């Protein structure tokens, strides 16, 4: 049976109509505590430093996201 997942995505347009950038991620629902531990939230509610920290932590510590 397929694993149910949470899916997140974000899009951003560069300053003054620059290029569009898209990002996606997914996490198995039974592993969603990982998202809370990493303090994931709406990217627009986070400052750049916090987004960079979360991204770095995901890359270094998680094989589930």
N, CA, C and O atoms as a GROMACS GRO file, in nm:
protein
  260
    1UNK      N    1   0.084  -0.118   0.000
    1UNK     CA    2   0.000   0.000   0.000
    1UNK      C    3   0.089   0.125   0.000
    1UNK      O    4   0.186   0.131   0.076
    2UNK      N    5   0.059   0.222  -0.083
    2UNK     CA    6   0.139   0.345  -0.088
    2UNK      C    7   0.137   0.419   0.046
    2UNK      O    8   0.038   0.414   0.119
    3UNK      N    9   0.246   0.486   0.077
    3UNK     CA   10   0.256   0.566   0.199
    3UNK      C   11   0.191   0.701   0.177
    3UNK      O   12   0.219   0.768   0.078
    4UNK      N   13   0.104   0.742   0.269
    4UNK     CA   14   0.045   0.876   0.260
    4UNK      C   15   0.148   0.978   0.304
    4UNK      O   16   0.223   0.956   0.400
    5UNK      N   17   0.152   1.090   0.233
    5UNK     CA   18   0.254   1.192   0.258
    5UNK      C   19   0.191   1.331   0.269
    5UNK      O   20   0.084   1.357   0.215
    6UNK      N   21   0.260   1.417   0.340
    6UNK     CA   22   0.232   1.560   0.339
    6UNK      C   23   0.316   1.619   0.227
    6UNK      O   24   0.432   1.582   0.211
    7UNK      N   25   0.258   1.709   0.151
    7UNK     CA   26   0.331   1.771   0.041
    7UNK      C   27   0.332   1.922   0.061
    7UNK      O   28   0.229   1.982   0.094
    8UNK      N   29   0.447   1.982   0.042
    8UNK     CA   30   0.459   2.127   0.052
    8UNK      C   31   0.524   2.182  -0.073
    8UNK      O   32   0.605   2.115  -0.137
    9UNK      N   33   0.488   2.303  -0.108
    9UNK     CA   34   0.550   2.367  -0.222
    9UNK      C   35   0.554   2.517  -0.199
    9UNK      O   36   0.480   2.571  -0.117
   10UNK      N   37   0.641   2.580  -0.271
   10UNK     CA   38   0.657   2.724  -0.259
   10UNK      C   39   0.702   2.778  -0.394
   10UNK      O   40   0.777   2.712  -0.467
   11UNK      N   41   0.655   2.895  -0.426
   11UNK     CA   42   0.702   2.960  -0.548
   11UNK      C   43   0.739   3.103  -0.513
   11UNK      O   44   0.686   3.161  -0.419
   12UNK      N   45   0.831   3.156  -0.588
   12UNK     CA   46   0.877   3.291  -0.560
   12UNK      C   47   0.920   3.357  -0.690
   12UNK      O   48   0.981   3.294  -0.777
   13UNK      N   49   0.887   3.482  -0.702
   13UNK     CA   50   0.930   3.558  -0.818
   13UNK      C   51   1.039   3.653  -0.771
   13UNK      O   52   1.026   3.718  -0.668
   14UNK      N   53   1.146   3.661  -0.847
   14UNK     CA   54   1.256   3.750  -0.812
   14UNK      C   55   1.210   3.895  -0.811
   14UNK      O   56   1.104   3.928  -0.864
   15UNK      N   57   1.288   3.980  -0.752
   15UNK     CA   58   1.256   4.123  -0.746
   15UNK      C   59   1.236   4.177  -0.887
   15UNK      O   60   1.306   4.140  -0.980
   16UNK      N   61   1.140   4.264  -0.899
   16UNK     CA   62   1.106   4.330  -1.025
   16UNK      C   63   1.086   4.228  -1.137
   16UNK      O   64   1.151   4.234  -1.242
   17UNK      N   65   0.995   4.136  -1.112
   17UNK     CA   66   0.955   4.036  -1.213
   17UNK      C   67   1.071   3.950  -1.263
   17UNK      O   68   1.081   3.921  -1.382
   18UNK      N   69   1.156   3.911  -1.172
   18UNK     CA   70   1.266   3.822  -1.209
   18UNK      C   71   1.217   3.681  -1.234
   18UNK      O   72   1.096   3.659  -1.245
   19UNK      N   73   1.307   3.585  -1.244
   19UNK     CA   74   1.268   3.448  -1.277
   19UNK      C   75   1.185   3.385  -1.164
   19UNK      O   76   1.203   3.416  -1.046
   20UNK      N   77   1.094   3.297  -1.204
   20UNK     CA   78   1.016   3.222  -1.106
   20UNK      C   79   1.100   3.105  -1.055
   20UNK      O   80   1.170   3.040  -1.132
   21UNK      N   81   1.091   3.082  -0.926
   21UNK     CA   82   1.162   2.970  -0.862
   21UNK      C   83   1.057   2.888  -0.788
   21UNK      O   84   0.973   2.944  -0.717
   22UNK      N   85   1.063   2.756  -0.804
   22UNK     CA   86   0.967   2.667  -0.739
   22UNK      C   87   1.042   2.565  -0.655
   22UNK      O   88   1.152   2.521  -0.692
   23UNK      N   89   0.983   2.527  -0.544
   23UNK     CA   90   1.039   2.421  -0.462
   23UNK      C   91   0.929   2.332  -0.410
   23UNK      O   92   0.819   2.380  -0.383
   24UNK      N   93   0.956   2.205  -0.396
   24UNK     CA   94   0.861   2.110  -0.341
   24UNK      C   95   0.930   2.018  -0.242
   24UNK      O   96   1.051   2.000  -0.246
   25UNK      N   97   0.850   1.962  -0.154
   25UNK     CA   98   0.902   1.862  -0.061
   25UNK      C   99   0.787   1.772  -0.019
   25UNK      O  100   0.670   1.808  -0.034
   26UNK      N  101   0.820   1.657   0.033
   26UNK     CA  102   0.718   1.570   0.088
   26UNK      C  103   0.774   1.496   0.207
   26UNK      O  104   0.895   1.477   0.220
   27UNK      N  105   0.684   1.454   0.294
   27UNK     CA  106   0.723   1.385   0.416
   27UNK      C  107   0.613   1.283   0.447
   27UNK      O  108   0.495   1.319   0.445
   28UNK      N  109   0.648   1.159   0.477
   28UNK     CA  110   0.546   1.062   0.516
   28UNK      C  111   0.467   1.114   0.637
   28UNK      O  112   0.525   1.169   0.731
   29UNK      N  113   0.337   1.097   0.634
   29UNK     CA  114   0.252   1.147   0.744
   29UNK      C  115   0.297   1.090   0.878
   29UNK      O  116   0.294   1.160   0.979
   30UNK      N  117   0.338   0.964   0.880
   30UNK     CA  118   0.380   0.905   1.008
   30UNK      C  119   0.514   0.959   1.057
   30UNK      O  120   0.560   0.921   1.165
   31UNK      N  121   0.578   1.046   0.979
   31UNK     CA  122   0.705   1.109   1.018
   31UNK      C  123   0.690   1.261   1.033
   31UNK      O  124   0.790   1.332   1.037
   32UNK      N  125   0.567   1.311   1.043
   32UNK     CA  126   0.546   1.456   1.041
   32UNK      C  127   0.607   1.528   1.162
   32UNK      O  128   0.625   1.650   1.156
   33UNK      N  129   0.640   1.458   1.269
   33UNK     CA  130   0.708   1.522   1.382
   33UNK      C  131   0.843   1.580   1.340
   33UNK      O  132   0.892   1.674   1.402
   34UNK      N  133   0.902   1.523   1.235
   34UNK     CA  134   1.028   1.577   1.183
   34UNK      C  135   1.010   1.724   1.146
   34UNK      O  136   1.096   1.806   1.173
   35UNK      N  137   0.897   1.755   1.084
   35UNK     CA  138   0.871   1.893   1.041
   35UNK      C  139   0.864   1.986   1.160
   35UNK      O  140   0.916   2.098   1.155
   36UNK      N  141   0.800   1.942   1.268
   36UNK     CA  142   0.792   2.024   1.388
   36UNK      C  143   0.928   2.040   1.453
   36UNK      O  144   0.963   2.148   1.499
   37UNK      N  145   1.004   1.932   1.458
   37UNK     CA  146   1.138   1.937   1.517
   37UNK      C  147   1.228   2.034   1.440
   37UNK      O  148   1.306   2.108   1.501
   38UNK      N  149   1.216   2.035   1.307
   38UNK     CA  150   1.296   2.126   1.224
   38UNK      C  151   1.239   2.267   1.220
   38UNK      O  152   1.299   2.357   1.162
   39UNK      N  153   1.123   2.287   1.284
   39UNK     CA  154   1.056   2.417   1.290
   39UNK      C  155   1.014   2.466   1.152
   39UNK      O  156   1.022   2.585   1.122
   40UNK      N  157   0.968   2.373   1.069
   40UNK     CA  158   0.917   2.411   0.937
   40UNK      C  159   0.787   2.488   0.952
   40UNK      O  160   0.705   2.458   1.039
   41UNK      N  161   0.768   2.586   0.868
   41UNK     CA  162   0.647   2.669   0.870
   41UNK      C  163   0.631   2.733   0.733
   41UNK      O  164   0.710   2.708   0.642
   42UNK      N  165   0.529   2.813   0.720
   42UNK     CA  166   0.508   2.887   0.596
   42UNK      C  167   0.634   2.970   0.567
   42UNK      O  168   0.677   3.049   0.651
   43UNK      N  169   0.691   2.950   0.451
   43UNK     CA  170   0.818   3.017   0.418
   43UNK      C  171   0.807   3.169   0.425
   43UNK      O  172   0.905   3.238   0.453
   44UNK      N  173   0.688   3.222   0.399
   44UNK     CA  174   0.671   3.368   0.404
   44UNK      C  175   0.667   3.420   0.548
   44UNK      O  176   0.683   3.540   0.573
   45UNK      N  177   0.647   3.328   0.644
   45UNK     CA  178   0.646   3.365   0.785
   45UNK      C  179   0.786   3.355   0.847
   45UNK      O  180   0.805   3.390   0.963
   46UNK      N  181   0.884   3.307   0.769
   46UNK     CA  182   1.020   3.289   0.818
   46UNK      C  183   1.113   3.388   0.752
   46UNK      O  184   1.095   3.424   0.636
   47UNK      N  185   1.213   3.433   0.827
   47UNK     CA  186   1.312   3.520   0.763
   47UNK      C  187   1.412   3.435   0.685
   47UNK      O  188   1.416   3.313   0.700
   48UNK      N  189   1.493   3.498   0.603
   48UNK     CA  190   1.585   3.426   0.516
   48UNK      C  191   1.682   3.339   0.595
   48UNK      O  192   1.710   3.226   0.555
   49UNK      N  193   1.732   3.390   0.706
   49UNK     CA  194   1.826   3.313   0.787
   49UNK      C  195   1.762   3.184   0.839
   49UNK      O  196   1.824   3.078   0.836
   50UNK      N  197   1.638   3.194   0.888
   50UNK     CA  198   1.568   3.076   0.940
   50UNK      C  199   1.540   2.976   0.827
   50UNK      O  200   1.556   2.855   0.847
   51UNK      N  201   1.499   3.023   0.710
   51UNK     CA  202   1.477   2.933   0.596
   51UNK      C  203   1.606   2.860   0.560
   51UNK      O  204   1.604   2.740   0.534
   52UNK      N  205   1.718   2.932   0.558
   52UNK     CA  206   1.847   2.871   0.526
   52UNK      C  207   1.886   2.766   0.630
   52UNK      O  208   1.939   2.660   0.596
   53UNK      N  209   1.860   2.795   0.757
   53UNK     CA  210   1.892   2.701   0.864
   53UNK      C  211   1.809   2.574   0.851
   53UNK      O  212   1.861   2.463   0.863
   54UNK      N  213   1.679   2.590   0.827
   54UNK     CA  214   1.592   2.474   0.810
   54UNK      C  215   1.637   2.391   0.692
   54UNK      O  216   1.647   2.268   0.702
   55UNK      N  217   1.666   2.455   0.580
   55UNK     CA  218   1.711   2.383   0.460
   55UNK      C  219   1.840   2.306   0.490
   55UNK      O  220   1.851   2.189   0.454
   56UNK      N  221   1.934   2.369   0.555
   56UNK     CA  222   2.060   2.304   0.588
   56UNK      C  223   2.036   2.183   0.679
   56UNK      O  224   2.095   2.077   0.659
   57UNK      N  225   1.950   2.199   0.779
   57UNK     CA  226   1.920   2.088   0.871
   57UNK      C  227   1.852   1.972   0.799
   57UNK      O  228   1.880   1.856   0.827
   58UNK      N  229   1.762   2.004   0.706
   58UNK     CA  230   1.698   1.898   0.628
   58UNK      C  231   1.803   1.822   0.548
   58UNK      O  232   1.803   1.698   0.547
   59UNK      N  233   1.891   1.894   0.482
   59UNK     CA  234   1.995   1.830   0.398
   59UNK      C  235   2.090   1.744   0.481
   59UNK      O  236   2.136   1.641   0.433
   60UNK      N  237   2.119   1.784   0.604
   60UNK     CA  238   2.218   1.715   0.685
   60UNK      C  239   2.160   1.601   0.767
   60UNK      O  240   2.231   1.505   0.796
   61UNK      N  241   2.032   1.609   0.805
   61UNK     CA  242   1.984   1.515   0.906
   61UNK      C  243   1.866   1.430   0.864
   61UNK      O  244   1.832   1.335   0.936
   62UNK      N  245   1.803   1.458   0.754
   62UNK     CA  246   1.681   1.385   0.726
   62UNK      C  247   1.684   1.312   0.592
   62UNK      O  248   1.718   1.371   0.489
   63UNK      N  249   1.650   1.186   0.596
   63UNK     CA  250   1.631   1.110   0.473
   63UNK      C  251   1.482   1.086   0.449
   63UNK      O  252   1.444   1.010   0.360
   64UNK      N  253   1.397   1.152   0.529
   64UNK     CA  254   1.252   1.134   0.520
   64UNK      C  255   1.184   1.249   0.447
   64UNK      O  256   1.067   1.238   0.411
   65UNK      N  257   1.255   1.359   0.425
   65UNK     CA  258   1.194   1.476   0.359
   65UNK      C  259   1.260   1.494   0.224
   65UNK      O  260   1.225   1.586   0.151
   0.00000   0.00000   0.00000
